[in-house]
Amino acid sequence: MYPLVIVLGIAAYRQKTDIVPYVLPLILIGGGISTYHIVIQKLPHDLSAAACGPVSCMDDYLNWFGWLTIPMLALAAFVLIIFALLQAKRSQKQETAQG
């Protein structure tokens, strides 16, 4: 997610909407990692599979309403970024079609 801040910030400053092919792989990779962490936290079927270093990937450090965790928030952010990029691209196509 951190590289997206820089890339999307520069694109917003320059008012570019043709960056979707460049940032979409980063978004999909980040969404996949978030989904993996959600599965590890919510379906802990094998405790030996969560070797993430000194901090356990299975612990819920933030658990609002019993289901809203940090990986869930990250996945929601990635989905929101995808929708925002697609909307920007769609509005750019409409502007170029109108003149």
C-alpha positions as CSV (number, residue, x, y, z in Angstrom):
1,M,0.0,0.0,0.0
2,Y,2.9,2.4,0.7
3,P,4.1,2.6,-2.9
4,L,0.5,3.4,-4.0
5,V,0.6,6.6,-1.9
6,I,3.6,7.9,-3.8
7,V,2.4,6.8,-7.3
8,L,-1.2,7.9,-6.9
9,G,-0.1,11.2,-5.2
10,I,2.1,12.1,-8.2
11,A,-0.7,11.0,-10.6
12,A,-3.2,13.2,-8.7
13,Y,-0.9,16.2,-8.7
14,R,-0.3,15.8,-12.5
15,Q,-4.0,15.0,-13.1
16,K,-3.1,11.7,-14.8
17,T,-5.7,8.9,-15.1
18,D,-3.7,6.6,-17.4
19,I,-1.9,4.9,-14.6
20,V,-4.3,2.1,-14.0
21,P,-2.2,-0.5,-15.8
22,Y,0.8,0.4,-13.5
23,V,-1.0,0.4,-10.2
24,L,-3.5,-2.4,-10.7
25,P,-0.9,-5.1,-10.1
26,L,0.2,-3.4,-6.9
27,I,-3.5,-3.3,-5.8
28,L,-4.1,-6.9,-6.7
29,I,-1.0,-8.1,-4.9
30,G,-1.9,-6.1,-1.8
31,G,-5.5,-7.3,-1.9
32,G,-4.2,-10.9,-2.1
33,I,-2.0,-10.5,0.9
34,S,-4.9,-8.9,2.8
35,T,-7.1,-11.8,1.9
36,Y,-4.4,-14.3,3.0
37,H,-4.2,-12.5,6.4
38,I,-7.9,-12.6,6.8
39,V,-8.0,-16.3,6.1
40,I,-5.2,-16.9,8.6
41,Q,-6.9,-14.8,11.3
42,K,-10.5,-16.1,10.8
43,L,-9.8,-19.7,9.9
44,P,-6.8,-20.8,12.0
45,H,-6.7,-24.5,11.0
46,D,-3.0,-25.0,11.1
47,L,-1.0,-23.1,13.7
48,S,2.4,-24.0,12.1
49,A,1.5,-22.2,8.9
50,A,1.6,-18.7,10.4
51,A,5.4,-18.2,10.6
52,C,5.5,-14.4,10.1
53,G,8.5,-13.6,12.3
54,P,8.4,-12.2,15.8
55,V,4.9,-10.9,15.4
56,S,2.1,-13.5,14.9
57,C,-0.1,-13.1,11.8
58,M,-2.9,-14.9,13.7
59,D,-3.4,-12.3,16.4
60,D,-6.2,-9.8,16.2
61,Y,-4.6,-6.5,17.3
62,L,-7.8,-4.6,16.2
63,N,-11.1,-6.4,16.2
64,W,-14.1,-4.1,16.0
65,F,-17.6,-5.6,16.1
66,G,-16.0,-9.1,16.2
67,W,-15.1,-9.1,12.5
68,L,-13.4,-5.8,11.4
69,T,-9.7,-6.4,11.6
70,I,-6.6,-4.6,10.1
71,P,-6.4,-6.9,7.1
72,M,-10.1,-6.4,6.5
73,L,-9.6,-2.6,6.5
74,A,-6.7,-2.9,4.1
75,L,-8.7,-5.0,1.7
76,A,-11.5,-2.5,1.9
77,A,-9.0,0.3,1.1
78,F,-7.7,-1.7,-1.9
79,V,-11.2,-2.2,-3.2
80,L,-12.0,1.5,-2.7
81,I,-8.9,2.5,-4.7
82,I,-9.9,0.2,-7.5
83,F,-13.3,1.8,-7.7
84,A,-11.9,5.3,-7.6
85,L,-9.4,4.5,-10.4
86,L,-12.1,3.0,-12.6
87,Q,-14.4,5.9,-12.0
88,A,-11.6,8.4,-12.9
89,K,-10.8,6.4,-16.1
90,R,-14.5,6.3,-17.0
91,S,-14.9,10.0,-16.5
92,Q,-11.8,10.7,-18.6
93,K,-13.3,8.6,-21.5
94,Q,-16.5,10.5,-21.3
95,E,-14.6,13.9,-21.4
96,T,-12.6,12.8,-24.4
97,A,-15.7,11.5,-26.2
98,Q,-17.5,14.8,-25.7
99,G,-14.8,16.9,-27.1
